[in-house]
Amino acid sequence: MKTRGDIPLSVPWPLLIHPALITLWTTFFSLWFLIDSQGAFAAFDIATNAEPFILQTSASRYVALAVALWLGVWILRTPETMFVALLARFSMDVLDTVAGLRTGLLEPTVTGFAQPLLMFLAPALVTLVWLGRRIRRPT
């Protein structure tokens, strides 16, 4: 008897673009921030007075998200594991956007909000909605 986890995942290739990019983006930047947090902030011309411990724990959380994305999207490859991994990353993107708006790093205008919306939030929503439908109605 096949379970839902045994059903092969046939994903239209455009819907793999977001998971591929977000996995690579998360992996690259989490490792960069873990290795050299101050240098990474300096590269983006962002001054921070955060303690090294805070920067390292933040980077460590992103490394954990990268591991979840690699496992959920590319190794285990079921609709459910992909959904959970991408939902975790989407949650972090929402929280980062709110934090950026609250701290003034992002301008509270349409143009200030456009970058996270176009790069992270909108593609993630499209992928999550498609996967959610796939989970509810396996083919």
Buried (B, 14 or more C-beta within 10 A) or exposed (E): EEEEEEEEBEBEEEBBEBBEEBBEBBBEBBBBBBEBBEEBBEEEEEEEEEEEEEBBEBBEEBBEBBBBBBBBBBEBBBBBBBBBBBBBBBEBBBEBBEEBBEEEBBEEEEEBBEEBBEBBBEBBBEBBEBBEEBBEEEE
